[in-house]
């Protein structure tokens, strides 16, 4: 039962909430300022995720001395 609750929680967070936000933006149910804030958050999060992921991978390569001769 615990796994079922966890799975439903993950589905709500990953599918239902983003879909509700996107449908709210598409149908003009959300205020324009909230739409702009959601868009800015998405762009900033994507940039931080990409840059942070690359830095983490470079750090792990340096730490394990992957490219040292």
C-alpha positions in Angstrom: 0.0 0.0 0.0 2.9 2.3 0.8 4.3 1.9 -2.8 0.9 2.7 -4.3 0.7 5.9 -2.4 4.2 6.9 -3.4 3.4 6.0 -7.1 0.3 8.1 -7.0 2.2 11.0 -5.4 4.8 10.9 -8.2 2.1 10.8 -10.8 0.4 13.8 -9.3 3.6 15.8 -9.1 5.0 14.8 -12.5 1.8 14.7 -14.6 -1.3 16.2 -13.0 0.1 19.5 -11.7 2.1 20.4 -14.8 -0.8 19.5 -17.0 -3.1 21.7 -14.9 -0.7 24.6 -15.2 -0.3 24.2 -18.9 -4.1 23.9 -19.4 -4.6 27.0 -17.2 -2.1 28.9 -19.4 -3.7 27.7 -22.6 -7.2 28.5 -21.5 -6.3 31.9 -20.1 -7.5 30.8 -16.6 -4.4 32.0 -14.9 -3.4 35.7 -14.5 -0.9 36.9 -17.0 1.6 37.8 -14.3 1.5 34.2 -13.0 1.9 32.9 -16.5 5.0 35.1 -17.0 6.4 33.9 -13.6 5.9 30.3 -14.5 7.6 30.8 -17.8 10.6 32.5 -16.2 10.8 29.8 -13.6 10.9 27.2 -16.3 13.6 28.9 -18.2 15.7 29.6 -15.1 15.3 26.0 -13.8 16.3 24.6 -17.2 19.4 26.7 -17.4 20.4 25.8 -13.8 19.7 22.1 -14.5 21.8 22.1 -17.6 24.7 24.2 -16.2 24.7 22.4 -12.9 24.6 19.0 -14.5 27.5 19.8 -16.7 29.5 21.2 -13.8 28.8 18.1 -11.7 29.9 15.8 -14.6 33.1 17.8 -15.1 33.8 17.7 -11.4 33.3 13.9 -11.3 35.7 13.5 -14.3 38.3 15.7 -12.6 37.8 13.9 -9.2 38.3 10.4 -10.8 41.2 11.7 -13.0 39.5 10.4 -16.0 41.5 12.4 -18.5 44.8 12.4 -16.8 47.8 10.9 -18.5 
